[in-house]
């Protein structure tokens, strides 16, 4: 998924279900200068999604441990 975010940033958004964000990223990506910011944006978004999932898993584990 990380490779997809670097090579085709707009597609990584669309695969994760963020279609509108993918379209905006595609518009940014079609310019040569805009490709690098689009790739950085996609990688950062992917990392944020992974961090949110880890946090949710940790919160769920803590709540289950209290019972």
Buried (B, 14 or more C-beta within 10 A) or exposed (E): EEEBBBEBBBBBBBEBEBEEBBEBBBEBBEEEEBBEBBBEBBBEBBEEEEEEEEEEEEEEEEEEEEE
